[in-house]
Amino acid sequence: MRTKSLMALAGTATALVLAVGATPASAADTVLTTGSAGGNAVAVGDELNASLASGTTANFYSSATGTSGVACSTSTFKADVTSNPAASGTATESVKEHTFSNCTSNVVGVTGVTSVKVDNLPYTAAVSSGGAVTVTPGSGSVLQTTVVLRTLLGTITCVYQAASISGTSNNADNSINFSAQPFSKVSGSSLCFSTGYFTAKYAPVTDTTQGGATVFTN
């Protein structure tokens, strides 16, 4: 009887080990997950997508606390996940699209906004477990945005650049927030601000490869 009990115990232990080994990695094991902070790991190669949070605009203003500049009611980004390590690390994404449309301006002398275009894509977005988001350009490049405005004196083009910008992710609404991130003017008329401050909130961030599941940071 004792021999049988020991064999039964050994068999049970073996079954438990096999069961543990067969269990998929939990969401807490990777920086980016879908569905919840305990959901499925986002796979390398998955495409992430987000538009502006409902009721918000993407703004390029003349000061960090001002309200004068350009506001766009539509903006989206698409990025491919390039790494998604354990939750203590930093996930990376390749931002392949970042668009702005339906833009207006309240700057004196400006009659309309022809376009706002993000140049030099793709960019790299790094998302840490703590929720910090950093966007940087490719090697030897810069983050660049070109704004084309219609004015009383004709069309002007304002070009702005930055070495990087920083934001935060928030699991409460699956958002990414950028607040007053500075871009310096490198060309353009006196109607172009010397520094353009970018503010936007994108939510929810979803994984289109996984059927539009919401993305969480762990």
Sequence and secondary structure as in RCSB ss.txt:
>XXXX:A:sequence
MRTKSLMALAGTATALVLAVGATPASAADTVLTTGSAGGNAVAVGDELNASLASGTTANFYSSATGTSGVACSTS
TFKADVTSNPAASGTATESVKEHTFSNCTSNVVGVTGVTSVKVDNLPYTAAVSSGGAVTVTPGSGSVLQTTVVLR
TLLGTITCVYQAASISGTSNNADNSINFSAQPFSKVSGSSLCFSTGYFTAKYAPVTDTTQGGATVFTN
>XXXX:A:secstr
 HHHHHHHHHHHHHHHHHHHHHS   GGGSSEEESSTTSEE  TT EEEEEB TT  EEEESSSS   EEEEEEE
EEEEEEEE   TTSEEEEEEEEEEEEEEEE  TTEEEEEEEEEES  EEEEEETTSEEEEE STT  EEEEEEEE
ETTEEEEEEEEES EEEEEETTTTEEEEEEEEEEEEE  TTS SEEEEEEEE   EEGGGTSEEEEE 
